[in-house]
Amino acid sequence: MSFIRFGAATAVAMALAAMTTGAALAKTDVTLALQLEPPHLDPTSAAAGAIDSVLYANVFEGLTRFASDGSIIPGLAQSWEISEDGKTYTFHLAEGVTFHDGTTMDAEDVKFSLDRARAEDSANAQKALFAAIESVEVVDPQTVKVTLSAPTGNFLFNMAWGDAVIVAPESIEGIKQTPIGTGAFKFTNWVQGDSITLDKNADYWGTPAKLDKVTFKFISDPTAAFAAVMAEDVDIFAGFPAPENLPQFEADPRFQVLKGNTEGETILAMNNKQAPFDNPTVRSAVAHAIDRQAIIDGAMFGLGTPIGTHFAPHNPDYLDLTALSNYDPEKSKALLAEAGFADGFKTTLKLPPPSYARRGGEIIAAQLRAVGIDAEISNLEWAQWLENVFKGKDYGMTIVSHTEPFDIGIYARPDYYFQYDNPQFQADFAELEKTSDPAKRTELIHKLETTIAEDHVNAYLFELGFATIAKKGLKGLWKDAPTQASDMTAVYWDE
């Protein structure tokens, strides 16, 4: 009988190798980087998509939710019935659901959440989602009946938004700093300016998360983002802000690069109630001064799709209306002269932190300067932008990407930050809201898209591409972003 004798040092080395291999196989934590840090942690009382980027599906859940392909699937409501007249939805809730503080989630919490969102004093940034709700009735602890004032073809879609997640009255007071939801992860810690940590919810009612811990790191600077990924300080960067670096990552065997689409219509927004942007001829002049492809190439290194209206190109109801605002500097100058601004004018261009805005802003300012419009750039932090531009409406122009899905309804809200007030558009959108026939819906959607393109409410730039860089071996990540979310509930290491 033959055998091989190993020395003590060799045996120790083999044991360490086995332990290292085991550790790699057993890795259950992830560090994910994002560019924007949330201003607070209540998705039901702020417009900042950065909140959903951390908390959607991970910590908070709604009656329905978005799947990775943008379809609507059950959430806390496992099933529902819709009345023949389309006005009553009866939701049957999942059994055994508890909030992270141990309290039971039941129909009373659903009623509280929906009533709070639609209340007169509601701070919900998407209050319009709930406008059709006439009443919310608790049938029994597991059943909720929602009655609408009129049929609403998008109601299940509306309930999937981060603004419609279910919260509890017991924990609502501290939600902005200590979010307590029902999701597969629970909030653990927030080091402001640095990171948020989520831990696996051992008592989760549904399919448990495969990861034990997720740390969200906030890295706003594109150069720092590149350095962090290359140094492997982070495992994932979702929405990587420096697309010029993507070829380098694609050539590096340590990484995988996922190139997807978003619902992010990137626009040069104009304040429709502030002179001279209250004049549609001036807005048209601005739109014709913009070379979209130059911005996509210069700011996004080709990652983006030109748009001519506020609608996602991958949606089957999208109309290509880019010709209505084609790049034509001479036409832009003629329109300015027609509007009484032959010598141009001065205005402000207030930019939030994302690189598409900061880089795109420099290019747009130069394009506007070429037709006589002097746009003074101000770089704002995200909280400043939300306060001054979005809430305060103190701006001439700004650049932002609207990442909410199917959000053309914001143009039916005269108090929205670009302050577009068109009664016919509002009537058409109201008609769409109560229409369920697919052909009629498509007809109305096309009309809405065309109206805002012809009115040049804003200058429509491009649909935001979405690149995620992750270490090889990570599975279950979303490639596309049908809503602003970093859903980690199905992510795992496969090394």
Secondary structure, 3 states (H helix, E strand, C coil): CCCCCCCHHHHHHHHHHHHHHHHHHCCCEEEEEECCCCCCCCCCCCCCHHHHHHHECCCECCCEEECCCCCEEECCEEEEEECCCCCEEEEEECCCCECCCCCECCHHHHHHHHHHHHCCCCCCCCHHHHCCEEEEEEEECCEEEEEECCCCCCHHHHCCCHHHCCCCCCCHHHCCCCCCCCCCEEEEEEECCCEEEEEECCCCCCCCCCCCEEEEEECCCHHHHHHHHHCCCCCEEECCCCHHHHHHHHCCCCEEEEEEEEEEEEEEEECCCCCCCCCHHHHHHHHHCCCHHHHHHHHHCCCEEECCCCCCCCCCCCCCCHHHHCCCHHHHHHHHHHCCCCCCEEEEEEECCCHHHHHHHHHHHHHHHCCCEEEEEEECCHHHHHHHHHHCCCCCEEEEEECCCCCHHHHHCCCCCCCCCCHHHHHHHHHHHCCCCHHHHHHHHHHHHHHHHHCCCCEEEEEEEEEEEEECCEECCCCCECCCCCCCCCCEECC
